[in-house]
Amino acid sequence: MAISLHRLDPVGADRAALVDFMTRNVFPFHVRTQVAVEDVEGAIRKGVYRNEDNDSYWVEHADLGRIGFLRLEDLTDRAPLFDLRLDGPVRGHGLGVEVLRAATDLVFGTMADVNRFEGQTREDNIAMRKTFLRCGWLKEAHYREGWPVDGGEPVASVAYGTLRRDWQSGTTTALVWEDLVV
Ligand SMILES: CC(C)(COP(=O)(O)OP(=O)(O)OC[C@H]1O[C@@H](n2cnc3c(N)ncnc32)[C@H](O)[C@@H]1OP(=O)(O)O)[C@@H](O)C(=O)NCCC(=O)NCCS
């Protein structure tokens, strides 16, 4: 696999590179689309990138070098979520699929008590939603008007998930959406 994940040290060796990555990129589908140096430094101080609930990784590509950032969240819940951010210049080339597969391997391959891995994105983040589907993740919720948009109408937040047993078998366990009809 061309992708590998490397745990980063937000308060030590990786601090400057983390601040640089977060501030020179724009994230059009995040609640905060652009952040300042003080925002990232404040987040580092609060443990947003590494504490008992969170851990962060550089995404490295065998040929391209460092291509992005991955944070695992809610690690004490046994059903972590993630935040994935590719570097601007490498977006739009389908690399997200391999990165999400590597993140799933990391979670299920190293966290024995985790059976679910979850992700959420805005309804209009088509690139991320296609990435979920191509990796065999299942849409589990569509929270209408659940995502606030600065200066605009809220959009829906869409939740996807994958299970350890699906990761092991390479399948997607479907659910019956309308399982109760009145
Ligand atoms: C979201 C992200 C991980 C996706 O990875 P990627 O490799 O850049 O994905 P791509 O842009 O190649 O898009 C995947 C698919 O979505 C399609 N797509 C992307 N934007 C689209 C749009 N606005 N309308 C329709 N299709 C779109 C692409 O054409 C591609 O489909 P195809 O292979 O059938 O042509 C990456 O773009 C990223 O890091 N973005 C910024 C941060 C972010 O939004 N992260 C998600 C939060 S969890």
PDBQT file of the ligand as one rigid body, heavy atoms in Angstrom, charges set to zero:
ROOT
HETATM    1  C1  LIG A 201     -12.509  14.737   1.179  1.00  0.00    +0.000 C 
HETATM    2  C2  LIG A 201     -11.192  14.168   0.696  1.00  0.00    +0.000 C 
HETATM    3  C3  LIG A 201     -10.573  13.258   1.756  1.00  0.00    +0.000 C 
HETATM    4  C4  LIG A 201     -11.540  13.298  -0.568  1.00  0.00    +0.000 C 
HETATM    5  O1  LIG A 201     -10.391  12.735  -1.103  1.00  0.00    +0.000 OA
HETATM    6  P1  LIG A 201      -9.955  13.027  -2.638  1.00  0.00    +0.000 P 
HETATM    7  O2  LIG A 201      -8.957  11.994  -2.992  1.00  0.00    +0.000 OA
HETATM    8  O3  LIG A 201      -9.533  14.450  -2.763  1.00  0.00    +0.000 OA
HETATM    9  O4  LIG A 201     -11.326  12.788  -3.425  1.00  0.00    +0.000 OA
HETATM   10  P2  LIG A 201     -11.605  13.273  -4.931  1.00  0.00    +0.000 P 
HETATM   11  O5  LIG A 201     -11.636  14.772  -5.004  1.00  0.00    +0.000 OA
HETATM   12  O6  LIG A 201     -10.688  12.557  -5.835  1.00  0.00    +0.000 OA
HETATM   13  O7  LIG A 201     -13.133  12.886  -5.142  1.00  0.00    +0.000 OA
HETATM   14  C5  LIG A 201     -13.654  11.575  -5.117  1.00  0.00    +0.000 C 
HETATM   15  C6  LIG A 201     -14.827  11.560  -6.082  1.00  0.00    +0.000 C 
HETATM   16  O8  LIG A 201     -15.751  12.627  -5.787  1.00  0.00    +0.000 OA
HETATM   17  C7  LIG A 201     -16.017  13.379  -6.970  1.00  0.00    +0.000 C 
HETATM   18  N1  LIG A 201     -16.271  14.764  -6.608  1.00  0.00    +0.000 N 
HETATM   19  C8  LIG A 201     -15.495  15.593  -5.880  1.00  0.00    +0.000 A 
HETATM   20  N2  LIG A 201     -16.094  16.795  -5.754  1.00  0.00    +0.000 NA
HETATM   21  C9  LIG A 201     -17.270  16.703  -6.413  1.00  0.00    +0.000 A 
HETATM   22  C10 LIG A 201     -18.336  17.609  -6.643  1.00  0.00    +0.000 A 
HETATM   23  N3  LIG A 201     -18.330  18.837  -6.158  1.00  0.00    +0.000 N 
HETATM   24  N4  LIG A 201     -19.401  17.182  -7.367  1.00  0.00    +0.000 NA
HETATM   25  C11 LIG A 201     -19.430  15.925  -7.855  1.00  0.00    +0.000 A 
HETATM   26  N5  LIG A 201     -18.448  15.024  -7.670  1.00  0.00    +0.000 NA
HETATM   27  C12 LIG A 201     -17.386  15.415  -6.970  1.00  0.00    +0.000 A 
HETATM   28  C13 LIG A 201     -14.763  13.224  -7.776  1.00  0.00    +0.000 C 
HETATM   29  O9  LIG A 201     -15.016  13.522  -9.152  1.00  0.00    +0.000 OA
HETATM   30  C14 LIG A 201     -14.449  11.768  -7.537  1.00  0.00    +0.000 C 
HETATM   31  O10 LIG A 201     -15.323  10.962  -8.234  1.00  0.00    +0.000 OA
HETATM   32  P3  LIG A 201     -14.879  10.097  -9.513  1.00  0.00    +0.000 P 
HETATM   33  O11 LIG A 201     -13.676   9.305  -9.060  1.00  0.00    +0.000 OA
HETATM   34  O12 LIG A 201     -16.083   9.297  -9.814  1.00  0.00    +0.000 OA
HETATM   35  O13 LIG A 201     -14.514  11.123 -10.558  1.00  0.00    +0.000 OA
HETATM   36  C15 LIG A 201     -10.170  15.300   0.289  1.00  0.00    +0.000 C 
HETATM   37  O14 LIG A 201     -10.655  15.980  -0.854  1.00  0.00    +0.000 OA
HETATM   38  C16 LIG A 201      -9.962  16.305   1.427  1.00  0.00    +0.000 C 
HETATM   39  O15 LIG A 201      -9.147  16.087   2.298  1.00  0.00    +0.000 OA
HETATM   40  N6  LIG A 201     -10.700  17.436   1.387  1.00  0.00    +0.000 N 
HETATM   41  C17 LIG A 201     -10.559  18.512   2.406  1.00  0.00    +0.000 C 
HETATM   42  C18 LIG A 201     -10.920  18.089   3.824  1.00  0.00    +0.000 C 
HETATM   43  C19 LIG A 201     -12.260  17.400   3.939  1.00  0.00    +0.000 C 
HETATM   44  O16 LIG A 201     -13.287  17.858   3.410  1.00  0.00    +0.000 OA
HETATM   45  N7  LIG A 201     -12.281  16.290   4.677  1.00  0.00    +0.000 N 
HETATM   46  C20 LIG A 201     -13.456  15.534   4.983  1.00  0.00    +0.000 C 
HETATM   47  C21 LIG A 201     -13.825  15.690   6.423  1.00  0.00    +0.000 C 
HETATM   48  S1  LIG A 201     -13.903  14.145   7.259  1.00  0.00    +0.000 SA
ENDROOT
TORSDOF 0
